């Protein structure tokens, strides 16, 4: 972009300076020729209502006019060549601008698109998709944490109940064992009494 600005500035500056310089040269030549015509008119003699002009002065003026016209024609050709060159340069710059604009559009399109699983998505679509997935994962994580804590509390309650039942069972077992031992002793005592009688 900066290159195009610099080239445009050079183009405009060159064109302006050429036209100003040539206009000054043309104006000075036209004033010079006009002065020569006035001088010739002043020096010429009058005959009735006509002016009689000296042939040498006329020839000199004619030569000056022809030279001026040739100079102007050369200037016109030079300007035409310059215009043609500038038009070609302008077309070339326009083509470069169009090419750069195309490249810029492609770059902007590529910059604004992201390929995800072989699908081209705009950045906003991609961000929306990714944040949706993240949101679903966070909600799922919170749900599973809740379920885990709930299950864990149930497991702890069940384990506590199991431990209490196991303790009660052990206590019952001891009591049953003691009762059984007492009953056996009593039975043995009765058997011993019966034998010892």
N, C-alpha and C positions, 0 to 999 in steps of 0.2 A: 504494500500500500504506500509506504514512504517513497519507494522507487517511482511509482506512478506520479506522486505529487511533485517530486523533484523534476521528472521529465516534463510534466505539464508546465511547471514554472519556467523551465528553460525554453520550452516551445513558445510560450506566450511572450517571454522577454525578448527572444530573438526576433519574432515576428514584429513586435512593436518597434524595436530599434531599427530594423530594416525599413519598415514603412516610413518612420519619421525621417530617417536619413535620406531616403529616396524622395520623399515629399519636399524636403528642403532643397535638394538638388534640382528637382523639377520646377519649384517655385522660382529659384534663382535664374534658371535658364529661361523660363517664360518671361520674367521681368527684364532679363537682358535682351531678349528678342523684341519685347514690347518697346524698350528704350531705343533699340536700333530702328524700329519702324517710325517712332516719333522723330528721331534724329533725321532719318531720310526724308520724312515729310517736311521738316523744318528747312532742310537744305535744298529741297526741290523748288523749282521755279513755277510760277503760275502762268498759264496760258488760257485766256478766257475763264471758263469754269473748271478747267482741267489742271492737274499738276504734272509737270514734266520732271521725270526722274532720271538721274544720271545712270547710264548703263553699268558703269563699274560699281557704283554703290548698290544698284539693284542686284548685280551678280554676287557681290560680297554678301548682301543680305540673304539672297537665295541660298548661297553656300552655307551660311550660318543656320538658316532655317532647316535645310536638308540635314546638316550635321546634328542639329538639335533633335530632329525627327528620328534620325538613326539612333541617336543616344537614347531617346525615349523608347524606341522599338527594342533596343538592347535591354533597357531597364525592364520593359514589359516582359520580354522573354526570360530575363533573369528572375523576375518576380513570379512568372508562371512556373518556371522550374522549381523555384523555392516553394511555391504553393503545392505543386505536385509532390515534392519531397515531404512537405509537412503533412499533406493529406495521407500519403503512404505511412508516415510515422504515426499519424493519428489513428489510422485503421489498425496498424500493428498494435498500438497501445490499447485500442478498444478490444481487439482480439485477446490480448493478454489480460485485460480487465475481466472479460467474459470468462476466460479460462480460470482465472483466480477466483472469480465468484462461484463457478461450478465446484472448484476444489474446496472452497470455503463451505458451501452447502453440504458437500459430501462429508467434510470434517465435522461440521455441526451435527449432521445426522448420526455419524458414527459416535460422536461424543455423547449424544443424548440417548443412544441405544446401548443395551447390554444384552449379550447373548447368554441365555440361561437354558441349559439342557437342549440346545439347538434351536431355541425359540428366541427371536429378537423382541425384546421388550424395551419400552421407554423407561427412563430412570424412575419416573413416578410410579409406573406399573410395577417395576421391579421392587422398589422400596415398599409399596403397598403389599405385594406378595410376601416379601421377606418378613415384614412386621406382622402380617397375618399369621405366618407360620410360627414366629416367635411368640405371639400372643396365645396361640393354640397350645404351644408347648408349655408356656408358663401356667396357663389354666389347668392343663393336664397334670403338671407337676404339683400344683397346689391341691388338686383333687386327690392325687395319689398320696400326698403327704397327709391329707386329712384322713383318707382311708387307712393309711398305715397307723396313724396315731389312734384312730378308733379301734382298729384290730388289735393294736398293741395294748391298749387299755383293757379290752375284753380278754386278751390273752393273760395279762397280769392278774385280772380279777379271777379268771378261771384257775390260774396257777395258785393264787392265794387260797381259793376254795379247795383246791386239790390238796394243798399242804395242810390246811385245817382238817380236812377229811382224813388225810393220812395220819395226822397226829391223833385224831380221835380214834382211828382204827388201831393205831399202835397202843393207845391207852386202853381201848377195849380189849385188845389182844392180851395185854399184860393182866388186865383185870380177869379176863377169861382164864388165862394161864394160872393165875393165883387161885381163882375159884376151883379150877380143875385140880390144882395141887391140894387145896384144902379138902375137896371132895375125896381125892385119892387117900389122903391121910385119914380122913374120917372113915373111909371104906376100909383102909388097912387097920385102923384102930378097931373097927367093928369085927373085921376078920380075926384080928388078934384076940379080941375079947371072946369071940365065938370059939376059937381054938383053945383058948386058955380057960375056959369054963370047966 
